Amino acid sequence: MLLFQVAICNGQNQQSALLIDKQSREHGLNLKDSVKSVRFFYTYFKKELPKDEWSLLYLRNDIRTSFYYEFNTLGKITAQLLFLKDSISESISRNKLDIYTYKNEYEKIKEKNRSVFPAFYKNFIELNYSRFPADSDQVMHKIYDYKIKDGSIDKVNEYVYFTHINDSSSYKIQESDLSQTIAFVYNTKGNLSSQRFFPGDVEEPGMLNIMGTETSYCDDTRIDYTYDIKNRLIKVVLTSCSEVVESEEYTYHPTKGYITTLKRFILNATYSRYPTNNMVAQYNEYGDIVEMHMIVKNDTNPPKTKVKLEPVHRYYEYDYDKHNNWIKCRLYLMGTKDEPTAIAERIIEYYNK
């Protein structure tokens, strides 16, 4: 598979484009430097937290990712495990991992100047196999076929198929396995200006799940990217069926250059994983979220403190290692910062100690 390379803006530093997987919202990650593996786990929950709210907040907060990842020396994800029953000490079973493999063709693609984290970016990875379900011999494959034009990605064909684990090597991809096609358009500066999405099966197109929302495929389903005079990404808009589904806007620190504020607006999504349509997130200089505020439409006076079971305010505080990756996060998910609702930690292994 081919990697669409970009330069990642983190403070004043332009980092290697090959860090894209580790710093993309598509995986919910923000990792810097040469990470070998990362293990996520909770070490504390507020005791008096009601069971229904505990379950909700355990899964739905702004930092939780899969519980285990492995990376190669180029920063590409090579293995992933969504859940660990004992997230602190459970041994990693190799036959339960989702495995990712890649072709070594990075040099064919020109580097593009774009700020990425926390802006949305669609990662393109080759999922070699994933057990489906976890204890089955049935495995799912995702293959990305890249078409290159003038050194840049012109389009990507995504194929999905299922095999028995022992029959994977002999399977030949068929046109009926095509899940979707994504076309790329660039502006005069060589930056990605839009992506257009087409279903593999026009008769039964299914739904497009992207940017944390779900929408129908239409002739105009696309994501458009807007940049400022400093060539920084400032707006992302998802459109489908002639309607704006979702948009995000980004504000940068005036001197240090990192993204400080993200504003998200959801207008016509079929499904959204967020409790409100509008929200504002604040980020620190390391690219980690420090506050999420859900905006309640037609709010009351005094303002509402919850949307259903979810508080409208979430806060996060971090402890960092020498690589500027957080290793402990105090999550304040009940609307105030008086006491942590939960504490999450990460064990991170590096290739460069």
N, C-alpha and C positions, 0 to 999 in steps of 0.2 A: 504494500500500500504506500501511497505517497503522502507526505505531510505538507499542508499549506502553512508555510513558515511566516512568522510575523515577529516584529521586535516588540518586546514587552516593556512598557514604561513603568518603572517602580522607583518612585522618588526621582533622583537625578540620574539613575543608572539605566542604561540600555542593556538588557540581559539577553542571553542566547535565545533564539527563536525556538530551539528544541525544548525549552521549558514549558511549552504551551500546554501540554497535558496536565502538568502539575499546578498550573495557575489558571485553570479554566473553571468557570461556573458550571460547565456541562457535567463535570465530575464533583462539583462542590468543594474543590480543593484550592488551596493557596499555599503552595510549598515552594521554598527557594533553595537554591544550592543543589548539590548532587545527592538527592535522596535515594536510598536503596529500598526502604520499606517504611510504612507508617501504619501504626495500630491505634485505633480510636476506641476509647472506653469511658464509661461513667464511673466515678468513684464516690459520688454523693448525690442523694436526693433528699429534699426537704421532707421530713417525716410526716407532717400533718397534711401533706398534699393529697387531695382526694384521688382515688384510684383512677377514675375516668380522666381526670386532668393529668395525672402522672403519665398515663398511657399516651395521651395526646402530645404532651410536651416532650416525651421521650423520643418521639418520632418527628415532630414538627417544630423544629427550631432552625436557626439560620447558620448553624455550624456543623450539624450532623452530616456525615458522609457515610459511605460504606465503611465497615469496621476494619477492613484490612486492604492495603494496596502494596504491590511491588512494582519497581521501576527498573528499566535498564540504564546503562551509563549515559544514554542520550536523553534521559528524562521521559521516556515513553512508558506508559502503563503496560506491564506484562502480565499482571495477575490481579484479581480483585475478589473479595468475599464480602457480600452484602451484610450478613449478620453473623455474629458469634454469640452463642448462648451465654458463655462465660467470657465476656469481652476482655477481661483483664489477663487471664492465664490459660484459656483454652488453646490447645495445640492446633496448629494450622494443618488441616487435612488437605494434601495436595490434590486429591481427586475431587474435591468440592470447589476448587477455585475456578473462576472464569478466566480463561487463558486468552491473551492477545498476542498476535504475531504480526510482523511487519516486513516489508520489502525494503532493501537498502537503496532507495532511489531519491533521497532528499536533495541531491545536487541538481536535480532537474527543475526545481521550482525556485523562482526568484523570491527573495525576501521582501516582505511588505511592511511598511511602517504603519503600525496600528497600536493603540493602547488596547489592552485586552481585559485585565482584571480590574474591577468586577464586571466589565461590560460582557454581554452575552457573546459567546463564540461557539459555533458548532464544530466540535472535534470530529475528526475523521480517523477512525481506528478500524483495524481488522480484528473482529472478535472471532478467534479461531474456533473456539467452542465454549459453550456454557451448558451445564447440565440442566435439563428441563423435564420435570422438576429436579431438585437437588439430588435426590436418591435414585434417579432413573437412569437407564442406559440410553435414553433419548437425549440427543444434544442439539443445541441450536447453533447455527453458524451465521455470521454476518461478514460479507465480503464487500470491499469498496474498490471499484474499478475506476481509476482516475484517467481522465483525458486531458492532455497537456497541450496548450497553445501558446507560443511565444514565451515559453518558460514559466507560465502560470497555469493554475488549474482552470480549465474551461468548463468541465462538468464532472460530476461523480455519479456513477450508477451504484446503488446500494442493493445487494442481493441478500435475502434471508432464506435459509432452508434448514431442514432437520434430517438427521441421520441417526442410525445406531452408532454408538461410540466406536465400534470395531469396523464400521464401513465408511468412515469419514474420508479416508485417503483416496478411495476409488470413485467418489461422487463427482459428477461433472455438472457444473452450473448450467441451468436452463433459463430461457427467457421468462418462463412463468415464475421464476424465483425473484424477479425484479421487484423490489419493495418501493423504491422511489428514485427519482433522478433530481439532482441539484445542479443548477447552472449558476455560473459565477460571472459577474460584470464588474469591471474596474473603472475608476475615474482616470483623468489625465495624469494624475500624480502616481498612478499605479496602486492606489489603495482599493480595497474591496468596497464597492459602492452598493451592491445588492446581491442577494442570492434568491433564485427562483426555484420553487419546489413543485415537482410533478409526480403523481402517484404511479406506481408500477402497473396497477390494474385499473384502467379507466372505468370499467364497468362496476367494480367494487373497490373504490379508492381507499376506504377506511378513513382514519383521522390522522392528522399531523400533530404529534406531541412535541412541542418546542417552547422554549422560554418559560417553562413552568406552567404552560397552558395547553389547551387542545383546541384545534380548529379544523374545519373542513378544507379539503383540497378544492381549489378553483383554478381557473385559467390564470389568475393574477396573484396566486399565493406566493408571497415573497417577503424577504427582510431587506429593508433599506438602511444604509449607514450614512451618517452625516458627520463631517469633520469641521473643526474650527480653523482659523487662519494659521495656527501652530501645528496643523496636521494631526490634531488629537480627536479621537472619536468623542462626539458629544451627544449623539442621538441614535437610537436604534428603533425601527418601526416594523412591526409585523402586520401585514395586510393580507386579507383573503376575502374573496367574494365581494370585492369593491368596498370593504369595510375595514377600518383599522381595528385589529384584534387586541394589540398591546403595543405600548411604546415605553422606552426607557430613556432618561436624560441624565447626563453626567456633568458634574461640576468639579473643577480641579483646584488644588491648592495654588494660591497666587505665585508662590516662589519655589516650592518644592516639587510641583508638577504631578503629584499623585491624586487620584480620584478621592474627593472628600464626601461627595453626596451623590446618591442615586435616587431618582424619582421614577416610580413605576406607575403606569396607568393602564388598567385592563378595561377594555370597552365591550368587546363582543366575543369573548371566549366561550367555547362550548363547555369547557371545564377549566378550573384554576385550582392550584394547590394552595392558594393564598386565601385568608379569611375575608379580606376586603379587596375592592378593585383598585384603590389608590393607596400608595404607601411611600415612605421616604426612609432610606437607609443612610447611615453615616459610617464612614470608614476611616481607619487610622493610616499612618504613613507606611505601614507594612502590608496594606491591602486587606486587613481583617475588619469585619463588621463590628462596630461598637454600639450601635443603636438602630433599632427598627421601629418605626412608628406607623401603625395602621390608621389610615384616614377614614373616619366613619362619615358616610354621606348623610347630609341633613342631621348632623350631630345635635345633641341636646345641650342644655345649660343647667347644671354642670355637665361637662363632656362625659360621654360614656367611657368606662374603663375596660369593658370587654365587648368582644364580638362573639356571640354564642359563648363557648368556653374559653376563647382565647383573648388574653389581655391585649390592649391596643399598643402597649409599649413593651419592648424587649431590650435588655441591655447586656453587654458582654465585656468582661475584663480578662486580660491575658498575662501570663508569664511566658517569656521567650527564652530559647536557647541561643547559643552564640551565632547560629545561622539565621537568626531573625524569624524562625518558625515557632509558633506557639506550642507549648507543651502542657499548659494548663489553662483552662478557660472557666471562669465563673459565670454562669448563666443566670440572669435575673429575668425570669419569664412571667412574673406575676404582675408586672406593671410598675414596680418600684425597685430601688437599689438597696433596700434595707438588709436583705439576707438572700444569699444565692438560692435559687430554686434547685439547681443542680450544678455539679462540677464535672467537667469532662477533661480528660488528659489524653495525650498522645505519646507513644513511644516511637521515636524516629531513628532509623538507622541511616548512615550516610556512607557513600563510597569514599568521600574525603572526610576524614575524622575531624 
